[in-house]
Amino acid sequence: MKIIALDDEELALEGLMAAIRACAPNAELHGFSYAEDVLVFLRDHSCDVAFLDVEMAGINGVELAEQLKLRNPDVNLIFATGFSSYQGSAFALHASGYLMKPITAEKVKRELDNLRRPVPEEKRIQVQCFGNFEVYLDGIPLEFKYHKTKELLAYLADRKGALCTNGEIITNLFGDDNHEAYLRSLRKDLLDTLEAAGCADVITQQRGRLGIVPQAIRCDYYDWCDGKKMGNAYLGEYMAQYGWSEYTNAALQQIT
């Protein structure tokens, strides 16, 4: 879950962010003192929930909320203010919640548990294809028993859900057909590691075939292909440490 918090009073912002962290420790949280900084941030980022103070210098919380709704109609707006007089504006904006200060973790949790627009569950496996290939579990690099297992996962990610035969994988990862036993070890390492992480649904398998489930991971390459090209993620390099990736990289360069 991606959350932004806005309050122009330093202590109030610290309290609001502490309350959010207390009941949503795994959320991606960003705090701001100025509405203008929120708008700059959201040029290249998104948010699921916005906790907004109302009375501030410059753009006030209601005006900012109107702009956020234009950018993302599904954002959950939660006003956090010391004034009750803006409840009509919050209602008109179909806000998810309206909190009166002082803000507590209990108040925040009640709102997050009853969001107007539920936030889809965050995908725990994040795959980075642009630059060097990397894979993360909840933001932490995922470790495998064998170094080559990571390349196996990279190849499956490159194939975007296609079921790959053992022969195809061996040819691309090793260049010859004398590594059947090694592939069995890599395959077991991959499946065991993902199962231990609670992410067994990332891989689908049939007899002699293996594939990734694209909907089960978060991947910069997949987002780029789907048109979510935020932050110029592709800069001419794709899984740069693997020679077999050059075919996909060449295709990407042709369409940029």
PyMOL commands that set and color helices and strands:
alter all, ss='L'
color gray80, all
select helices_A, chain A and resi 10-23+35-41+61-71+87-92+105-112+147-158+166-174+180-196+200-202+214-216+220-225+230-232+243-255
alter helices_A, ss='H'
color red, helices_A
select strands_A, chain A and resi 2-6+28-32+49-52+76-81+97-100+125-128+134-137+140-141+164-165+203-206+209-212+217-219
alter strands_A, ss='S'
color yellow, strands_A
deselect
rebuild
show_as cartoon
